[in-house]
Structures are given as structure tokens and as C-alpha cells.
Amino acid sequence: MAFICEAEGVRPDTVPGALHHLSAVPETVHWGYFDPSVAPVLKVKSGDLIRAEAVTHHAGDDPELMFDEKIARIFNEVPATDRYPGVHIMTGPIFIEDAQPGDILEVRYLSMVPRFRYGSNLAANWGYLYKEFGEKERVTIYELDPNTNTASALYAYDFPGKYLTPGTVTRCPECDRQPALAGVRVPVRPHLGTAGVAPDVTGRVSTIPPGLHGGNIDNWRIGAGAVMYYPVQVEGALFSIGDPHVSQGDGELSGTAIEASLNVLFQVIVRKDFSFRSPLLETPKNWIVHGFDEDLDVAMRQASMDMLSLLTEHRGLSANDAYSLMSVAADFGVTQVVDGRQGIHVRMPRDIFGPQTGVKK
């Protein structure tokens, strides 16, 4: 059996274009940032499909299990001095023809397949309970089982010192391995922690905080079968993917998910028929909007106002009706609390509106 990580089927209005392949190698990645001045590594048309590699920056937590020749090249050839201001390895950017500021880039994620059968979780210095654990950092290596679509802890070790350098390589054969989580199996749900378009700014924008361009949203629902709508900010959109995960809970409490490289198939479509302020997620069952801020209360208000906008402007409800519906049918949750700019998401069931798909003008 294979991992359950492919969409059940493409939407009926999908018209696939050309299929492109994008490997992650030193020449096709940018480490730790979005930047509109970065030259695109691939140019595509609206409707085209891209099969791309997304590499975890935590592959060095056990290089024997999570490296291959191409990943080793990235870690060895991208200078440590060029891995800033964020931490994530981003594949891209991809230039989409005819995408202009004010448009929406619709990204249909069709397949996410683990590259290896292993991933890493770090209880990090940026984790929510770091001080409560005596400022100790611990790595847990997980093994994936494609027959049960689960992950179980293979072993754990205490990280020596402080995990600060993006792409740190630990020689796990030399570390003190400890048993962990005996008898526990975690559902595997591959997704991208970080993806988005280039912001309209000068210079580098860190991949660590999420924002209106997308970025490090860390919502585990951005997997196969999901559709993301990103507000385009610069010509060509300049879309990149990274920070692949195979499992994560809402909150991402320790600072990381199960970080594991993925092979991702997705379709990009330029939408000029509607607009939306923030990254919008559509799953087979829900519409999900996001709010981001250093203060969770502010993020909650942003998510509330954007859901109100979705219901009034794109579903045709009055503001009063939308407000009532949000109180009785919407589920609010904490996406993550560890990326500096924290995240709230709010889910609205799609089936309560009847047989309608997609987002209206």
C-alpha cells in the first residue's frame, strides 16, 4: 500500500495544461526567505501542472535516513551565510504567465508523497514550553508505515547545545539514542507548512512568520485535495513551496511538526474574477480563512472579519446573517503559536450551502 496522500479526484472544472518537473537542487532553491528580486527557476502558464520536490531543513537531524545526493548538495552548497532571515528551504520561485498584482493565484494540491520513510520532530528553543522543559531541546525521529498510513517514534536524542543554525547536521550514529512513545501511532497527513507568493517589498522577507502572501501558515489541512487561494502581489506571482510535513497538530506546540521531505504535484490557475484579502483555503468539506498577528486576539479578529467577508461578498449573505452563522456553525482554532506571528484559522462547512463548489465573485 502507498501513503494516503493523493486527492480523490480533480475538480470537474480542471483543465490540465502542460506538466513540468522541478527538482530541488542548489540552483532551484532559496533558503529562508521570499524576495521578489529572485529570478524564477521555472515559467509556466495558468492551468499547468508542476511536480516539485519540497525539502525539509530538518533532514540533517538524521542525514543517514533523510539525505540523498540532491539533498546533500543543498546542505553542502548553499552557504550558511545565505540561509536567512528565516529557516525554510523553498523550491522556486515559479513565474506564472499573466499573473498580475490584484489577481488570485489558485493552487490545487493534487498529491503529496513522502520522499523517505522518516521524519523529525524537534522540541525547539522557539517551542511554546521551552522554559518549562528546562530549556532542553530534544529530537524525535519518526518512521512512516505506508501500510497503516501512520508514523511511530523510532528513537529520540537530546540535542547538544542550542539549535540555532538552519540546516544543522547532527551525527545521529554518535548521539545518545533513547526509546520514545512506545506503542503510539500518529496518523500521517502530508502537507506543506510554508508556501506562497513573493510579497511586494524590497529585500528579503523571512519564511518564519505567515502573512498575506502565505508563508509559514502551518495548517495541516493544506494537503492533497486542498485548494489554496493566494493574493498575487507581484508580476508572475513568483510562487514557492517548502517546509514539508507529514504530521502536525493544531498549535505545533513544540515548535515543529514531523518534518519530512515531500514530492508535490499541484496545478496553478490565475483567477481574475474575484479577490480576497488573505490566504484562503478550500478543502472538500470546509472553507478556511486565516488571521495572523503577534497577538492571538488580533489574529482572531482578523480571521473573523475575513470569514465575514467571505460569507457576505462571496456567498451573498447579509452581514447580520453571516454573523449569526459564524457563531453557530464556524469552528475557530489556533493554527500555530510558535512562528512569532501567531495564527488563527476558522472553518466553515461547505455543505450547509447546498451543492456549490468554488468561490464566487
C-alpha positions in Angstrom: 0.0 0.0 0.0 1.0 3.6 -0.5 0.5 6.5 1.8 -3.0 8.1 1.5 -1.7 11.4 0.2 -3.5 11.9 -3.1 -6.7 13.8 -3.8 -9.7 11.6 -4.5 -10.2 13.3 -7.8 -9.6 16.6 -9.6 -12.4 19.1 -9.6 -14.7 19.0 -12.7 -13.7 22.4 -13.9 -10.0 21.4 -14.0 -8.4 21.7 -17.4 -4.8 20.4 -17.0 -2.1 22.2 -19.1 1.5 21.1 -19.5 3.2 19.1 -16.8 6.5 20.5 -15.5 9.1 18.8 -13.3 11.0 20.9 -10.7 13.8 19.3 -8.7 15.1 20.8 -5.5 18.8 21.4 -6.0 21.1 24.4 -5.0 20.2 26.2 -8.3 16.4 26.0 -7.7 16.0 26.8 -4.0 16.2 29.9 -1.9 16.8 29.3 1.8 15.0 31.2 4.5 13.2 34.0 2.5 10.8 35.3 0.0 12.1 38.0 -2.3 10.5 39.5 -5.5 14.0 40.1 -6.9 14.9 36.4 -7.0 14.9 35.2 -10.7 12.3 32.5 -11.4 13.6 29.0 -11.9 10.5 27.9 -13.9 8.0 29.7 -16.0 4.5 28.2 -16.6 1.1 29.1 -17.9 -2.2 29.2 -16.0 -3.6 25.7 -15.8 -0.2 24.0 -15.9 0.8 21.2 -13.5 4.0 21.1 -11.6 5.6 18.1 -9.9 8.1 19.6 -7.5 10.3 18.5 -4.7 10.0 20.1 -1.2 13.0 19.5 1.1 12.9 19.8 4.9 15.5 21.9 6.5 15.5 19.2 9.3 16.9 16.5 7.1 20.2 16.9 9.0 18.6 15.6 12.2 19.4 12.2 10.8 21.2 12.5 7.5 21.6 8.8 7.2 17.8 8.4 6.9 16.8 11.7 5.3 19.6 12.6 2.9 20.1 11.6 -0.7 22.6 13.1 -3.2 20.5 16.1 -4.2 19.6 17.0 -0.6 23.2 16.6 0.4 24.1 19.1 -2.3 21.7 21.7 -1.0 23.1 21.4 2.6 26.7 21.4 1.4 26.5 24.0 -1.4 24.1 26.7 -0.1 26.3 28.8 2.2 25.2 29.1 5.8 25.6 32.8 5.4 22.9 32.7 2.7 20.3 31.0 4.9 18.5 34.0 6.3 16.4 35.6 7.7 14.3 32.5 8.0 15.0 28.8 8.1 13.0 27.0 5.4 14.3 25.6 2.1 12.0 27.0 -0.6 11.8 25.4 -4.0 11.1 28.1 -6.7 10.1 30.7 -7.4 7.7 29.8 -10.2 6.6 32.5 -12.6 3.0 32.1 -13.8 2.3 34.0 -17.0 -0.4 36.7 -16.9 -0.5 36.8 -13.1 -0.7 40.4 -12.0 -1.0 42.2 -8.7 -4.6 42.1 -7.6 -5.2 38.7 -9.1 -5.6 35.5 -7.1 -3.3 32.5 -7.6 -5.4 29.3 -7.2 -3.2 26.4 -6.3 -4.8 22.9 -6.4 -2.7 20.5 -4.4 -3.2 17.1 -6.0 -0.6 14.8 -4.5 2.0 14.9 -1.6 4.2 11.8 -1.3 6.9 11.3 1.3 10.3 11.2 -0.2 11.7 8.9 2.5 10.1 6.8 5.3 11.5 9.0 8.0 10.9 12.5 9.6 12.0 14.5 12.5 10.3 16.5 15.3 12.3 19.0 17.3 11.3 20.3 20.7 12.9 23.6 19.9 14.1 26.7 21.7 11.2 28.6 19.9 8.7 26.0 21.2 5.8 27.1 23.4 7.0 25.2 26.6 10.8 25.5 26.1 11.4 27.1 29.5 9.1 24.5 31.2 11.4 21.8 29.9 14.5 23.4 31.4 15.5 24.9 28.0 16.4 21.4 26.7 15.9 20.6 23.1 15.0 17.1 22.0 14.8 15.4 18.6 12.4 12.5 17.9 12.9 10.6 14.7 9.7 9.0 13.3 9.4 6.1 10.9 6.4 6.1 8.5 4.4 3.0 7.8 2.7 3.1 4.4 0.6 0.1 5.1 -1.2 1.7 8.1 -0.6 5.3 7.0 0.9 6.1 10.4 4.1 7.2 11.9 5.8 5.9 15.1 8.8 7.1 17.0 12.0 5.2 16.0 14.2 6.9 18.7 14.9 10.2 20.3 18.0 12.1 21.4 18.8 15.3 23.3 20.2 18.0 21.0 23.7 19.1 22.2 23.6 22.9 22.9 21.1 25.2 21.2 19.6 24.5 17.8 20.3 27.8 16.0 21.8 27.3 12.6 19.3 26.5 9.7 20.2 23.1 8.3 22.1 21.8 11.3 23.5 18.4 10.6 23.7 16.0 13.7 25.6 12.8 13.5 23.0 10.6 14.9 25.1 7.4 14.9 27.2 9.2 17.6 24.3 10.6 19.6 22.7 9.0 22.7 19.6 7.3 21.3 16.6 6.8 23.6 13.3 5.0 23.2 10.3 7.1 22.7 6.5 6.8 22.5 6.3 3.0 22.7 3.1 1.7 21.1 1.9 5.1 19.8 1.0 5.6 16.2 0.4 9.0 14.7 -1.8 9.5 11.6 0.2 10.6 8.5 -1.3 13.6 6.8 1.3 15.1 4.4 1.1 18.9 3.9 3.1 22.0 3.3 3.9 24.1 6.2 5.2 27.0 4.1 4.2 28.1 0.6 3.2 31.4 -1.0 3.8 34.2 -3.5 6.5 36.8 -3.3 5.5 39.9 -1.2 5.6 43.3 -2.8 8.5 44.6 -0.8 12.2 45.4 -1.3 14.6 42.8 0.0 14.1 39.5 1.8 11.1 38.6 3.9 11.6 35.8 6.4 9.9 32.4 5.8 9.2 32.1 9.5 6.0 34.3 10.0 2.9 33.8 8.0 1.4 36.7 6.2 -1.0 37.9 3.4 1.4 36.3 0.9 1.0 32.9 2.5 4.3 31.8 4.0 4.5 29.7 7.1 0.8 29.1 7.7 1.4 25.7 9.2 -2.1 24.4 8.7 -2.0 20.7 8.3 -5.1 20.8 6.1 -3.0 22.2 3.2 -2.5 18.7 1.7 -3.7 16.7 -1.2 -7.2 17.6 -2.2 -6.9 21.1 -0.8 -7.1 24.3 -2.9 -5.3 27.5 -1.7 -6.0 31.0 -3.0 -3.1 33.4 -2.6 -3.4 37.1 -3.3 -0.9 37.9 -6.0 1.4 40.8 -5.1 4.0 41.0 -7.9 4.0 40.2 -11.6 4.2 36.4 -12.2 3.2 35.7 -8.6 6.6 34.1 -8.0 5.3 31.1 -6.1 7.5 28.8 -3.9 6.9 25.8 -1.7 8.8 24.4 1.3 8.7 23.3 4.9 7.1 19.9 4.1 5.5 18.0 7.0 3.9 14.6 7.3 2.0 15.2 10.6 1.2 18.2 12.8 -1.4 19.1 15.3 -3.1 22.5 15.6 -0.8 24.7 17.7 2.5 23.0 16.6 3.4 23.2 20.3 7.0 22.1 20.4 8.0 24.3 17.5 8.0 21.8 14.7 5.8 19.1 13.1 7.1 15.8 11.8 9.4 17.4 9.3 9.9 15.3 6.2 10.6 15.9 2.5 7.8 15.5 0.0 7.2 15.2 -3.7 4.3 17.5 -4.5 2.0 17.7 -7.6 0.0 20.8 -7.9 -1.8 22.9 -10.5 -1.6 26.7 -10.7 -4.5 28.8 -12.1 -4.7 32.6 -12.4 -8.0 34.0 -11.2 -9.1 37.4 -12.2 -12.8 37.0 -11.4 -12.6 37.6 -7.6 -10.3 38.9 -4.9 -9.7 38.1 -1.3 -7.5 39.9 1.3 -5.8 36.9 2.9 -4.8 33.3 2.0 -8.0 31.3 1.7 -8.1 27.5 2.0 -10.8 25.3 0.4 -11.0 21.6 1.4 -13.5 19.0 0.3 -15.5 19.8 3.4 -14.7 23.4 4.5 -13.7 26.9 3.6 -11.0 28.1 5.9 -9.7 31.6 6.4 -6.7 32.7 8.5 -5.7 35.5 10.8 -2.1 36.3 11.7 -0.6 38.6 14.4 1.8 38.6 17.3 -1.3 38.9 19.5 -3.8 35.9 19.2 -6.7 38.2 20.0 -5.8 40.4 16.9 -5.4 37.3 14.8 -8.8 36.1 16.0 -10.4 39.4 15.0 -8.7 39.3 11.5 -9.9 35.7 10.9 -13.4 36.7 12.0 -13.6 39.7 9.7 -12.2 37.8 6.7 -14.8 35.0 7.2 -17.5 37.7 7.4 -16.2 39.0 4.1 -16.2 35.5 2.6 -19.8 34.9 3.6 -21.1 38.3 2.5 -19.1 39.1 -0.6 -18.8 35.5 -2.0 -21.8 33.7 -0.5 -24.3 36.5 -0.7 -25.4 36.6 3.0 -26.2 39.8 4.8 -23.8 40.8 7.5 -26.3 40.0 10.2 -27.0 36.6 8.8 -23.3 35.9 8.4 -22.5 36.9 11.9 -25.2 34.6 13.3 -24.0 31.7 11.1 -20.4 32.1 12.2 -21.5 31.8 15.8 -23.5 28.6 15.3 -21.5 26.8 12.6 -17.9 28.0 12.3 -15.1 26.4 14.2 -12.2 28.6 15.3 -8.8 27.1 16.1 -5.2 28.0 16.9 -3.1 27.1 13.8 0.3 27.7 15.5 1.8 29.6 18.4 5.5 29.3 17.6 6.2 31.4 14.5 6.5 34.8 16.1 3.3 35.9 14.2 0.7 33.5 15.5 -2.2 32.0 13.6 -5.9 31.5 14.0 -8.0 29.6 11.4 -11.8 29.4 11.1 -13.6 26.6 9.3 -17.0 27.0 7.7 -18.7 23.8 6.4 -19.3 24.0 2.7 -22.2 21.5 2.6 -24.6 23.8 4.6 -24.8 25.9 1.4 -26.0 23.1 -0.8 -24.3 21.7 -3.9 -22.0 24.6 -4.7 -18.2 24.5 -5.3 -15.5 27.0 -5.6 -15.6 30.7 -4.6 -18.0 33.0 -6.4 -17.2 36.5 -7.5 
